[in-house]
Amino acid sequence: MRGDGERLQAALGGGELTETRGADYRFRISATHTQWSAYLASAAAEIDYPNFKAAVAARDGMERAHTYGNVWAVMRELQERTP
């Protein structure tokens, strides 16, 4: 989503946001390794919730939480099928 890319761009302190319709990911951020590693460290340090899906629902609404739940269900199914 464009808004996600814009928030990530702001959190990175830069980087290039590009849109490519028809690509597997419509919006992409190009950033340096230094920007990305610093962002990951700070984002991990800021986690303050015990349950990710509940935090998504509270922060971004039920529609997005439901979508994330669908991703979780697909990955859980894959986990169950994998020996």
mmCIF file as gemmi writes it, N, C-alpha and C atoms, coordinates in Angstrom:
data_model
loop_
_atom_site.group_PDB
_atom_site.id
_atom_site.type_symbol
_atom_site.label_atom_id
_atom_site.label_alt_id
_atom_site.label_comp_id
_atom_site.label_asym_id
_atom_site.label_entity_id
_atom_site.label_seq_id
_atom_site.pdbx_PDB_ins_code
_atom_site.Cartn_x
_atom_site.Cartn_y
_atom_site.Cartn_z
_atom_site.occupancy
_atom_site.B_iso_or_equiv
_atom_site.pdbx_formal_charge
_atom_site.auth_seq_id
_atom_site.auth_asym_id
_atom_site.pdbx_PDB_model_num
ATOM 1 N N . MET Axp A 1 ? 0.835 -1.171 0 1 0 ? 1 A 1
ATOM 2 C CA . MET Axp A 1 ? 0 0 0 1 0 ? 1 A 1
ATOM 3 C C . MET Axp A 1 ? 0.89 1.248 0 1 0 ? 1 A 1
ATOM 4 N N . ARG Axp A 2 ? 0.458 2.237 -0.719 1 0 ? 2 A 1
ATOM 5 C CA . ARG Axp A 2 ? 1.249 3.467 -0.8 1 0 ? 2 A 1
ATOM 6 C C . ARG Axp A 2 ? 1.527 4.044 0.587 1 0 ? 2 A 1
ATOM 7 N N . GLY Axp A 3 ? 0.517 4.102 1.436 1 0 ? 3 A 1
ATOM 8 C CA . GLY Axp A 3 ? 0.695 4.669 2.769 1 0 ? 3 A 1
ATOM 9 C C . GLY Axp A 3 ? 1.734 3.926 3.585 1 0 ? 3 A 1
ATOM 10 N N . ASP Axp A 4 ? 1.77 2.601 3.461 1 0 ? 4 A 1
ATOM 11 C CA . ASP Axp A 4 ? 2.794 1.815 4.153 1 0 ? 4 A 1
ATOM 12 C C . ASP Axp A 4 ? 4.184 2.201 3.655 1 0 ? 4 A 1
ATOM 13 N N . GLY Axp A 5 ? 4.303 2.346 2.342 1 0 ? 5 A 1
ATOM 14 C CA . GLY Axp A 5 ? 5.589 2.744 1.763 1 0 ? 5 A 1
ATOM 15 C C . GLY Axp A 5 ? 6.013 4.12 2.219 1 0 ? 5 A 1
ATOM 16 N N . GLU Axp A 6 ? 5.064 5.034 2.29 1 0 ? 6 A 1
ATOM 17 C CA . GLU Axp A 6 ? 5.382 6.395 2.736 1 0 ? 6 A 1
ATOM 18 C C . GLU Axp A 6 ? 5.802 6.404 4.199 1 0 ? 6 A 1
ATOM 19 N N . ARG Axp A 7 ? 5.127 5.61 5.038 1 0 ? 7 A 1
ATOM 20 C CA . ARG Axp A 7 ? 5.524 5.533 6.455 1 0 ? 7 A 1
ATOM 21 C C . ARG Axp A 7 ? 6.907 4.911 6.598 1 0 ? 7 A 1
ATOM 22 N N . LEU Axp A 8 ? 7.19 3.883 5.809 1 0 ? 8 A 1
ATOM 23 C CA . LEU Axp A 8 ? 8.508 3.262 5.859 1 0 ? 8 A 1
ATOM 24 C C . LEU Axp A 8 ? 9.569 4.239 5.371 1 0 ? 8 A 1
ATOM 25 N N . GLN Axp A 9 ? 9.284 4.956 4.321 1 0 ? 9 A 1
ATOM 26 C CA . GLN Axp A 9 ? 10.219 5.953 3.802 1 0 ? 9 A 1
ATOM 27 C C . GLN Axp A 9 ? 10.536 7 4.873 1 0 ? 9 A 1
ATOM 28 N N . ALA Axp A 10 ? 9.524 7.462 5.589 1 0 ? 10 A 1
ATOM 29 C CA . ALA Axp A 10 ? 9.736 8.436 6.667 1 0 ? 10 A 1
ATOM 30 C C . ALA Axp A 10 ? 10.564 7.823 7.792 1 0 ? 10 A 1
ATOM 31 N N . ALA Axp A 11 ? 10.255 6.579 8.159 1 0 ? 11 A 1
ATOM 32 C CA . ALA Axp A 11 ? 10.99 5.917 9.241 1 0 ? 11 A 1
ATOM 33 C C . ALA Axp A 11 ? 12.449 5.675 8.864 1 0 ? 11 A 1
ATOM 34 N N . LEU Axp A 12 ? 12.696 5.432 7.585 1 0 ? 12 A 1
ATOM 35 C CA . LEU Axp A 12 ? 14.063 5.215 7.108 1 0 ? 12 A 1
ATOM 36 C C . LEU Axp A 12 ? 14.844 6.521 7.012 1 0 ? 12 A 1
ATOM 37 N N . GLY Axp A 13 ? 14.118 7.63 6.985 1 0 ? 13 A 1
ATOM 38 C CA . GLY Axp A 13 ? 14.779 8.913 6.786 1 0 ? 13 A 1
ATOM 39 C C . GLY Axp A 13 ? 15.196 9.104 5.334 1 0 ? 13 A 1
ATOM 40 N N . GLY Axp A 14 ? 14.459 8.464 4.433 1 0 ? 14 A 1
ATOM 41 C CA . GLY Axp A 14 ? 14.763 8.585 3.009 1 0 ? 14 A 1
ATOM 42 C C . GLY Axp A 14 ? 14.452 7.294 2.292 1 0 ? 14 A 1
ATOM 43 N N . GLY Axp A 15 ? 15.129 7.094 1.201 1 0 ? 15 A 1
ATOM 44 C CA . GLY Axp A 15 ? 14.839 5.947 0.35 1 0 ? 15 A 1
ATOM 45 C C . GLY Axp A 15 ? 13.888 6.367 -0.743 1 0 ? 15 A 1
ATOM 46 N N . GLU Axp A 16 ? 13.887 5.612 -1.823 1 0 ? 16 A 1
ATOM 47 C CA . GLU Axp A 16 ? 13.05 5.957 -2.968 1 0 ? 16 A 1
ATOM 48 C C . GLU Axp A 16 ? 11.831 5.045 -3.007 1 0 ? 16 A 1
ATOM 49 N N . LEU Axp A 17 ? 10.646 5.646 -3.043 1 0 ? 17 A 1
ATOM 50 C CA . LEU Axp A 17 ? 9.393 4.916 -3.173 1 0 ? 17 A 1
ATOM 51 C C . LEU Axp A 17 ? 9.01 4.913 -4.647 1 0 ? 17 A 1
ATOM 52 N N . THR Axp A 18 ? 8.857 3.717 -5.215 1 0 ? 18 A 1
ATOM 53 C CA . THR Axp A 18 ? 8.455 3.615 -6.618 1 0 ? 18 A 1
ATOM 54 C C . THR Axp A 18 ? 7.183 2.788 -6.727 1 0 ? 18 A 1
ATOM 55 N N . GLU Axp A 19 ? 6.395 3.106 -7.738 1 0 ? 19 A 1
ATOM 56 C CA . GLU Axp A 19 ? 5.167 2.363 -8.011 1 0 ? 19 A 1
ATOM 57 C C . GLU Axp A 19 ? 5.3 1.706 -9.369 1 0 ? 19 A 1
ATOM 58 N N . THR Axp A 20 ? 5.011 0.417 -9.422 1 0 ? 20 A 1
ATOM 59 C CA . THR Axp A 20 ? 5.041 -0.333 -10.671 1 0 ? 20 A 1
ATOM 60 C C . THR Axp A 20 ? 3.773 -1.163 -10.747 1 0 ? 20 A 1
ATOM 61 N N . ARG Axp A 21 ? 2.809 -0.682 -11.497 1 0 ? 21 A 1
ATOM 62 C CA . ARG Axp A 21 ? 1.555 -1.431 -11.646 1 0 ? 21 A 1
ATOM 63 C C . ARG Axp A 21 ? 1.831 -2.732 -12.377 1 0 ? 21 A 1
ATOM 64 N N . GLY Axp A 22 ? 1.179 -3.786 -11.937 1 0 ? 22 A 1
ATOM 65 C CA . GLY Axp A 22 ? 1.34 -5.079 -12.582 1 0 ? 22 A 1
ATOM 66 C C . GLY Axp A 22 ? 2.501 -5.897 -12.052 1 0 ? 22 A 1
ATOM 67 N N . ALA Axp A 23 ? 3.312 -5.327 -11.172 1 0 ? 23 A 1
ATOM 68 C CA . ALA Axp A 23 ? 4.428 -6.07 -10.577 1 0 ? 23 A 1
ATOM 69 C C . ALA Axp A 23 ? 3.897 -6.876 -9.391 1 0 ? 23 A 1
ATOM 70 N N . ASP Axp A 24 ? 4.716 -7.799 -8.899 1 0 ? 24 A 1
ATOM 71 C CA . ASP Axp A 24 ? 4.272 -8.604 -7.758 1 0 ? 24 A 1
ATOM 72 C C . ASP Axp A 24 ? 4.048 -7.742 -6.521 1 0 ? 24 A 1
ATOM 73 N N . TYR Axp A 25 ? 4.83 -6.673 -6.352 1 0 ? 25 A 1
ATOM 74 C CA . TYR Axp A 25 ? 4.595 -5.671 -5.314 1 0 ? 25 A 1
ATOM 75 C C . TYR Axp A 25 ? 4.447 -4.333 -6.018 1 0 ? 25 A 1
ATOM 76 N N . ARG Axp A 26 ? 3.288 -3.708 -5.875 1 0 ? 26 A 1
ATOM 77 C CA . ARG Axp A 26 ? 3.031 -2.453 -6.578 1 0 ? 26 A 1
ATOM 78 C C . ARG Axp A 26 ? 3.939 -1.332 -6.103 1 0 ? 26 A 1
ATOM 79 N N . PHE Axp A 27 ? 4.204 -1.275 -4.776 1 0 ? 27 A 1
ATOM 80 C CA . PHE Axp A 27 ? 5.042 -0.217 -4.224 1 0 ? 27 A 1
ATOM 81 C C . PHE Axp A 27 ? 6.304 -0.823 -3.633 1 0 ? 27 A 1
ATOM 82 N N . ARG Axp A 28 ? 7.437 -0.192 -3.886 1 0 ? 28 A 1
ATOM 83 C CA . ARG Axp A 28 ? 8.722 -0.663 -3.373 1 0 ? 28 A 1
ATOM 84 C C . ARG Axp A 28 ? 9.523 0.519 -2.839 1 0 ? 28 A 1
ATOM 85 N N . ILE Axp A 29 ? 10.349 0.218 -1.86 1 0 ? 29 A 1
ATOM 86 C CA . ILE Axp A 29 ? 11.275 1.202 -1.302 1 0 ? 29 A 1
ATOM 87 C C . ILE Axp A 29 ? 12.689 0.73 -1.615 1 0 ? 29 A 1
ATOM 88 N N . SER Axp A 30 ? 13.501 1.622 -2.114 1 0 ? 30 A 1
ATOM 89 C CA . SER Axp A 30 ? 14.934 1.36 -2.276 1 0 ? 30 A 1
ATOM 90 C C . SER Axp A 30 ? 15.652 2.139 -1.188 1 0 ? 30 A 1
ATOM 91 N N . ALA Axp A 31 ? 16.447 1.416 -0.417 1 0 ? 31 A 1
ATOM 92 C CA . ALA Axp A 31 ? 17.169 2.038 0.688 1 0 ? 31 A 1
ATOM 93 C C . ALA Axp A 31 ? 18.549 1.411 0.786 1 0 ? 31 A 1
ATOM 94 N N . THR Axp A 32 ? 19.424 2.087 1.482 1 0 ? 32 A 1
ATOM 95 C CA . THR Axp A 32 ? 20.763 1.535 1.68 1 0 ? 32 A 1
ATOM 96 C C . THR Axp A 32 ? 20.715 0.457 2.77 1 0 ? 32 A 1
ATOM 97 N N . HIS Axp A 33 ? 21.739 -0.357 2.788 1 0 ? 33 A 1
ATOM 98 C CA . HIS Axp A 33 ? 21.856 -1.376 3.819 1 0 ? 33 A 1
ATOM 99 C C . HIS Axp A 33 ? 21.905 -0.718 5.199 1 0 ? 33 A 1
ATOM 100 N N . THR Axp A 34 ? 22.604 0.369 5.304 1 0 ? 34 A 1
ATOM 101 C CA . THR Axp A 34 ? 22.713 1.09 6.573 1 0 ? 34 A 1
ATOM 102 C C . THR Axp A 34 ? 21.354 1.598 7.036 1 0 ? 34 A 1
ATOM 103 N N . GLN Axp A 35 ? 20.573 2.185 6.126 1 0 ? 35 A 1
ATOM 104 C CA . GLN Axp A 35 ? 19.233 2.653 6.483 1 0 ? 35 A 1
ATOM 105 C C . GLN Axp A 35 ? 18.364 1.492 6.957 1 0 ? 35 A 1
ATOM 106 N N . TRP Axp A 36 ? 18.405 0.384 6.212 1 0 ? 36 A 1
ATOM 107 C CA . TRP Axp A 36 ? 17.546 -0.743 6.518 1 0 ? 36 A 1
ATOM 108 C C . TRP Axp A 36 ? 17.91 -1.381 7.854 1 0 ? 36 A 1
ATOM 109 N N . SER Axp A 37 ? 19.185 -1.604 8.097 1 0 ? 37 A 1
ATOM 110 C CA . SER Axp A 37 ? 19.589 -2.253 9.347 1 0 ? 37 A 1
ATOM 111 C C . SER Axp A 37 ? 19.284 -1.363 10.555 1 0 ? 37 A 1
ATOM 112 N N . ALA Axp A 38 ? 19.464 -0.06 10.431 1 0 ? 38 A 1
ATOM 113 C CA . ALA Axp A 38 ? 19.14 0.854 11.532 1 0 ? 38 A 1
ATOM 114 C C . ALA Axp A 38 ? 17.634 0.86 11.792 1 0 ? 38 A 1
ATOM 115 N N . TYR Axp A 39 ? 16.847 0.848 10.732 1 0 ? 39 A 1
ATOM 116 C CA . TYR Axp A 39 ? 15.392 0.813 10.887 1 0 ? 39 A 1
ATOM 117 C C . TYR Axp A 39 ? 14.947 -0.471 11.588 1 0 ? 39 A 1
ATOM 118 N N . LEU Axp A 40 ? 15.474 -1.608 11.155 1 0 ? 40 A 1
ATOM 119 C CA . LEU Axp A 40 ? 15.076 -2.88 11.768 1 0 ? 40 A 1
ATOM 120 C C . LEU Axp A 40 ? 15.391 -2.91 13.259 1 0 ? 40 A 1
ATOM 121 N N . ALA Axp A 41 ? 16.564 -2.432 13.621 1 0 ? 41 A 1
ATOM 122 C CA . ALA Axp A 41 ? 16.939 -2.408 15.037 1 0 ? 41 A 1
ATOM 123 C C . ALA Axp A 41 ? 15.986 -1.524 15.833 1 0 ? 41 A 1
ATOM 124 N N . SER Axp A 42 ? 15.664 -0.349 15.326 1 0 ? 42 A 1
ATOM 125 C CA . SER Axp A 42 ? 14.781 0.553 16.065 1 0 ? 42 A 1
ATOM 126 C C . SER Axp A 42 ? 13.356 0.018 16.101 1 0 ? 42 A 1
ATOM 127 N N . ALA Axp A 43 ? 12.877 -0.576 15.012 1 0 ? 43 A 1
ATOM 128 C CA . ALA Axp A 43 ? 11.521 -1.12 14.979 1 0 ? 43 A 1
ATOM 129 C C . ALA Axp A 43 ? 11.387 -2.276 15.963 1 0 ? 43 A 1
ATOM 130 N N . ALA Axp A 44 ? 12.381 -3.136 16.036 1 0 ? 44 A 1
ATOM 131 C CA . ALA Axp A 44 ? 12.34 -4.254 16.982 1 0 ? 44 A 1
ATOM 132 C C . ALA Axp A 44 ? 12.325 -3.744 18.419 1 0 ? 44 A 1
ATOM 133 N N . ALA Axp A 45 ? 13.091 -2.723 18.701 1 0 ? 45 A 1
ATOM 134 C CA . ALA Axp A 45 ? 13.167 -2.176 20.056 1 0 ? 45 A 1
ATOM 135 C C . ALA Axp A 45 ? 11.854 -1.523 20.475 1 0 ? 45 A 1
ATOM 136 N N . GLU Axp A 46 ? 11.047 -1.084 19.522 1 0 ? 46 A 1
ATOM 137 C CA . GLU Axp A 46 ? 9.796 -0.385 19.826 1 0 ? 46 A 1
ATOM 138 C C . GLU Axp A 46 ? 8.591 -1.302 19.96 1 0 ? 46 A 1
ATOM 139 N N . ILE Axp A 47 ? 8.748 -2.603 19.762 1 0 ? 47 A 1
ATOM 140 C CA . ILE Axp A 47 ? 7.605 -3.512 19.892 1 0 ? 47 A 1
ATOM 141 C C . ILE Axp A 47 ? 7.122 -3.47 21.341 1 0 ? 47 A 1
ATOM 142 N N . ASP Axp A 48 ? 5.833 -3.156 21.5 1 0 ? 48 A 1
ATOM 143 C CA . ASP Axp A 48 ? 5.279 -3.006 22.846 1 0 ? 48 A 1
ATOM 144 C C . ASP Axp A 48 ? 3.94 -3.725 23.012 1 0 ? 48 A 1
ATOM 145 N N . TYR Axp A 49 ? 3.7 -4.737 22.2 1 0 ? 49 A 1
ATOM 146 C CA . TYR Axp A 49 ? 2.436 -5.456 22.249 1 0 ? 49 A 1
ATOM 147 C C . TYR Axp A 49 ? 2.689 -6.949 22.415 1 0 ? 49 A 1
ATOM 148 N N . PRO Axp A 50 ? 1.754 -7.656 23.073 1 0 ? 50 A 1
ATOM 149 C CA . PRO Axp A 50 ? 1.931 -9.092 23.253 1 0 ? 50 A 1
ATOM 150 C C . PRO Axp A 50 ? 1.374 -9.921 22.097 1 0 ? 50 A 1
ATOM 151 N N . ASN Axp A 51 ? 0.498 -9.324 21.259 1 0 ? 51 A 1
ATOM 152 C CA . ASN Axp A 51 ? -0.144 -10.073 20.192 1 0 ? 51 A 1
ATOM 153 C C . ASN Axp A 51 ? -0.182 -9.22 18.934 1 0 ? 51 A 1
ATOM 154 N N . PHE Axp A 52 ? 0.508 -9.667 17.883 1 0 ? 52 A 1
ATOM 155 C CA . PHE Axp A 52 ? 0.634 -8.889 16.654 1 0 ? 52 A 1
ATOM 156 C C . PHE Axp A 52 ? -0.711 -8.625 15.995 1 0 ? 52 A 1
ATOM 157 N N . LYS Axp A 53 ? -1.52 -9.667 15.8 1 0 ? 53 A 1
ATOM 158 C CA . LYS Axp A 53 ? -2.788 -9.488 15.084 1 0 ? 53 A 1
ATOM 159 C C . LYS Axp A 53 ? -3.724 -8.545 15.843 1 0 ? 53 A 1
ATOM 160 N N . ALA Axp A 54 ? -3.741 -8.631 17.164 1 0 ? 54 A 1
ATOM 161 C CA . ALA Axp A 54 ? -4.57 -7.717 17.955 1 0 ? 54 A 1
ATOM 162 C C . ALA Axp A 54 ? -4.057 -6.282 17.833 1 0 ? 54 A 1
ATOM 163 N N . ALA Axp A 55 ? -2.744 -6.116 17.795 1 0 ? 55 A 1
ATOM 164 C CA . ALA Axp A 55 ? -2.175 -4.775 17.643 1 0 ? 55 A 1
ATOM 165 C C . ALA Axp A 55 ? -2.518 -4.191 16.276 1 0 ? 55 A 1
ATOM 166 N N . VAL Axp A 56 ? -2.491 -5.023 15.24 1 0 ? 56 A 1
ATOM 167 C CA . VAL Axp A 56 ? -2.878 -4.549 13.899 1 0 ? 56 A 1
ATOM 168 C C . VAL Axp A 56 ? -4.332 -4.092 13.916 1 0 ? 56 A 1
ATOM 169 N N . ALA Axp A 57 ? -5.203 -4.881 14.524 1 0 ? 57 A 1
ATOM 170 C CA . ALA Axp A 57 ? -6.623 -4.507 14.583 1 0 ? 57 A 1
ATOM 171 C C . ALA Axp A 57 ? -6.817 -3.176 15.287 1 0 ? 57 A 1
ATOM 172 N N . ALA Axp A 58 ? -6.118 -2.979 16.399 1 0 ? 58 A 1
ATOM 173 C CA . ALA Axp A 58 ? -6.253 -1.733 17.156 1 0 ? 58 A 1
ATOM 174 C C . ALA Axp A 58 ? -5.678 -0.544 16.398 1 0 ? 58 A 1
ATOM 175 N N . ARG Axp A 59 ? -4.557 -0.753 15.716 1 0 ? 59 A 1
ATOM 176 C CA . ARG Axp A 59 ? -3.866 0.343 15.046 1 0 ? 59 A 1
ATOM 177 C C . ARG Axp A 59 ? -4.433 0.637 13.661 1 0 ? 59 A 1
ATOM 178 N N . ASP Axp A 60 ? -4.739 -0.436 12.893 1 0 ? 60 A 1
ATOM 179 C CA . ASP Axp A 60 ? -5.072 -0.26 11.477 1 0 ? 60 A 1
ATOM 180 C C . ASP Axp A 60 ? -6.473 -0.701 11.093 1 0 ? 60 A 1
ATOM 181 N N . GLY Axp A 61 ? -7.228 -1.235 12.053 1 0 ? 61 A 1
ATOM 182 C CA . GLY Axp A 61 ? -8.602 -1.618 11.765 1 0 ? 61 A 1
ATOM 183 C C . GLY Axp A 61 ? -8.776 -3.093 11.446 1 0 ? 61 A 1
ATOM 184 N N . MET Axp A 62 ? -10.03 -3.524 11.515 1 0 ? 62 A 1
ATOM 185 C CA . MET Axp A 62 ? -10.348 -4.931 11.349 1 0 ? 62 A 1
ATOM 186 C C . MET Axp A 62 ? -10.135 -5.441 9.927 1 0 ? 62 A 1
ATOM 187 N N . GLU Axp A 63 ? -10.325 -4.597 8.926 1 0 ? 63 A 1
ATOM 188 C CA . GLU Axp A 63 ? -10.132 -5.061 7.542 1 0 ? 63 A 1
ATOM 189 C C . GLU Axp A 63 ? -8.694 -5.519 7.322 1 0 ? 63 A 1
ATOM 190 N N . ARG Axp A 64 ? -7.746 -4.729 7.77 1 0 ? 64 A 1
ATOM 191 C CA . ARG Axp A 64 ? -6.338 -5.109 7.612 1 0 ? 64 A 1
ATOM 192 C C . ARG Axp A 64 ? -6.01 -6.3 8.512 1 0 ? 64 A 1
ATOM 193 N N . ALA Axp A 65 ? -6.533 -6.305 9.726 1 0 ? 65 A 1
ATOM 194 C CA . ALA Axp A 65 ? -6.288 -7.436 10.625 1 0 ? 65 A 1
ATOM 195 C C . ALA Axp A 65 ? -6.822 -8.728 10.015 1 0 ? 65 A 1
ATOM 196 N N . HIS Axp A 66 ? -7.975 -8.659 9.382 1 0 ? 66 A 1
ATOM 197 C CA . HIS Axp A 66 ? -8.547 -9.836 8.724 1 0 ? 66 A 1
ATOM 198 C C . HIS Axp A 66 ? -7.643 -10.305 7.574 1 0 ? 66 A 1
ATOM 199 N N . THR Axp A 67 ? -7.123 -9.368 6.81 1 0 ? 67 A 1
ATOM 200 C CA . THR Axp A 67 ? -6.211 -9.715 5.718 1 0 ? 67 A 1
ATOM 201 C C . THR Axp A 67 ? -4.956 -10.375 6.258 1 0 ? 67 A 1
ATOM 202 N N . TYR Axp A 68 ? -4.38 -9.827 7.318 1 0 ? 68 A 1
ATOM 203 C CA . TYR Axp A 68 ? -3.205 -10.441 7.933 1 0 ? 68 A 1
ATOM 204 C C . TYR Axp A 68 ? -3.544 -11.821 8.485 1 0 ? 68 A 1
ATOM 205 N N . GLY Axp A 69 ? -4.756 -11.976 9.016 1 0 ? 69 A 1
ATOM 206 C CA . GLY Axp A 69 ? -5.199 -13.276 9.497 1 0 ? 69 A 1
ATOM 207 C C . GLY Axp A 69 ? -5.267 -14.305 8.376 1 0 ? 69 A 1
ATOM 208 N N . ASN Axp A 70 ? -5.673 -13.863 7.195 1 0 ? 70 A 1
ATOM 209 C CA . ASN Axp A 70 ? -5.687 -14.759 6.033 1 0 ? 70 A 1
ATOM 210 C C . ASN Axp A 70 ? -4.284 -15.215 5.671 1 0 ? 70 A 1
ATOM 211 N N . VAL Axp A 71 ? -3.329 -14.302 5.712 1 0 ? 71 A 1
ATOM 212 C CA . VAL Axp A 71 ? -1.929 -14.67 5.446 1 0 ? 71 A 1
ATOM 213 C C . VAL Axp A 71 ? -1.456 -15.68 6.485 1 0 ? 71 A 1
ATOM 214 N N . TRP Axp A 72 ? -1.772 -15.421 7.749 1 0 ? 72 A 1
ATOM 215 C CA . TRP Axp A 72 ? -1.402 -16.341 8.822 1 0 ? 72 A 1
ATOM 216 C C . TRP Axp A 72 ? -1.976 -17.73 8.558 1 0 ? 72 A 1
ATOM 217 N N . ALA Axp A 73 ? -3.253 -17.802 8.145 1 0 ? 73 A 1
ATOM 218 C CA . ALA Axp A 73 ? -3.91 -19.084 7.918 1 0 ? 73 A 1
ATOM 219 C C . ALA Axp A 73 ? -3.241 -19.862 6.784 1 0 ? 73 A 1
ATOM 220 N N . VAL Axp A 74 ? -2.875 -19.178 5.712 1 0 ? 74 A 1
ATOM 221 C CA . VAL Axp A 74 ? -2.191 -19.834 4.594 1 0 ? 74 A 1
ATOM 222 C C . VAL Axp A 74 ? -0.84 -20.372 5.046 1 0 ? 74 A 1
ATOM 223 N N . MET Axp A 75 ? -0.104 -19.592 5.809 1 0 ? 75 A 1
ATOM 224 C CA . MET Axp A 75 ? 1.212 -20.036 6.277 1 0 ? 75 A 1
ATOM 225 C C . MET Axp A 75 ? 1.08 -21.166 7.306 1 0 ? 75 A 1
ATOM 226 N N . ARG Axp A 76 ? 0.055 -21.134 8.122 1 0 ? 76 A 1
ATOM 227 C CA . ARG Axp A 76 ? -0.165 -22.221 9.08 1 0 ? 76 A 1
ATOM 228 C C . ARG Axp A 76 ? -0.482 -23.51 8.346 1 0 ? 76 A 1
ATOM 229 N N . GLU Axp A 77 ? -1.296 -23.41 7.287 1 0 ? 77 A 1
ATOM 230 C CA . GLU Axp A 77 ? -1.61 -24.588 6.481 1 0 ? 77 A 1
ATOM 231 C C . GLU Axp A 77 ? -0.347 -25.172 5.868 1 0 ? 77 A 1
ATOM 232 N N . LEU Axp A 78 ? 0.515 -24.33 5.355 1 0 ? 78 A 1
ATOM 233 C CA . LEU Axp A 78 ? 1.786 -24.796 4.802 1 0 ? 78 A 1
ATOM 234 C C . LEU Axp A 78 ? 2.614 -25.492 5.883 1 0 ? 78 A 1
ATOM 235 N N . GLN Axp A 79 ? 2.652 -24.925 7.059 1 0 ? 79 A 1
ATOM 236 C CA . GLN Axp A 79 ? 3.387 -25.513 8.176 1 0 ? 79 A 1
ATOM 237 C C . GLN Axp A 79 ? 2.851 -26.906 8.507 1 0 ? 79 A 1
ATOM 238 N N . GLU Axp A 80 ? 1.545 -27.048 8.501 1 0 ? 80 A 1
ATOM 239 C CA . GLU Axp A 80 ? 0.927 -28.338 8.822 1 0 ? 80 A 1
ATOM 240 C C . GLU Axp A 80 ? 1.208 -29.391 7.759 1 0 ? 80 A 1
ATOM 241 N N . ARG Axp A 81 ? 1.368 -28.969 6.493 1 0 ? 81 A 1
ATOM 242 C CA . ARG Axp A 81 ? 1.639 -29.904 5.408 1 0 ? 81 A 1
ATOM 243 C C . ARG Axp A 81 ? 3.112 -30.277 5.295 1 0 ? 81 A 1
ATOM 244 N N . THR Axp A 82 ? 3.969 -29.519 5.952 1 0 ? 82 A 1
ATOM 245 C CA . THR Axp A 82 ? 5.399 -29.738 5.85 1 0 ? 82 A 1
ATOM 246 C C . THR Axp A 82 ? 5.866 -30.673 6.971 1 0 ? 82 A 1
ATOM 247 N N . PRO Axp A 83 ? 6.511 -31.792 6.587 1 0 ? 83 A 1
ATOM 248 C CA . PRO Axp A 83 ? 6.963 -32.73 7.637 1 0 ? 83 A 1
ATOM 249 C C . PRO Axp A 83 ? 8.042 -32.156 8.526 1 0 ? 83 A 1
